[in-house]
């Protein structure tokens, strides 16, 4: 089987990670795979050298026709059995391309409960007939797009993301090494948040919550990620006098090790699609405190602490509850979290689901 994945970019993010890991899995199953991305620099890449990576250079609306022409040429030459697009721009580009060139089977995957403005919802609605299958990454995210008029209920289904549980697992050696390198005391609590410094991740919500914690609590929180809001967020930290507690780490490649170093993972997001990083933290047996948005509640189940989004008081309460847990409770909740990921959100389960769907479409 020949599979062409098309994605808006290969920057640092959940959708990018999902596409590259699934692509690697398809190679391991013996299939041919290419990945096309539209814009930006390739930060997240598959591990298999057999996967060809192609950039279309969609920088503005003015070279859209050139990108369609390039994609059309690639599809005609490669003749993939499946074209699987991810994220809004790629989904629409592939649908438009199908008006002018045959595509054997087209699957369009959305990765969020918030795909943008009303015009984007109309774009989906007007081009839905060009996709053989539409999917989203959680039930809540799927329902959200249906309620916004982008899809009818019969036009979209939910397929969950998967986590590489061999890569994301607790490592005691990494924990000790990183805690020593950061000079963290034995009795200090380490919190971690992973995500772009963007409006979606709602870090001001987290900073307001941290301001409500008791001053005597000994903790550090490490924020992994980068983005256009960095200077703004740093100014909020200074304003709230949280400089001694908050460390901005920027983009890091050692996420499993950093999760192992931490005691508590916190997700303060305003909206999500699936909440991939929540599942990654669960796979590393961390205590998770997360806001109830997108598919986060579906992923977390009873294996963490869920609080309303955009509510710093409730987030502070959730953090206090996590910080008060004894060692036995932390161990038990961490084990339960990893088991939940293994049973429902592993990469093996996800890739098998996709492979079965591809086969049903083409055979």
Beta strands, then each sheet from edge to edge (+ up, - down):
strand 1: 2-9
strand 2: 32-39
strand 3: 52-55
strand 4: 82-86
strand 5: 106-109
strand 6: 133-136
strand 7: 157-158
strand 8: 189-194
strand 9: 219-224
strand 10: 246-250
strand 11: 264-267
strand 12: 287-292
strand 13: 305-308
sheet 1: 3+ 2+ 1+ 4+ 5+ 6+ 7+
sheet 2: 10+ 9+ 8+ 11+ 12+ 13+
end
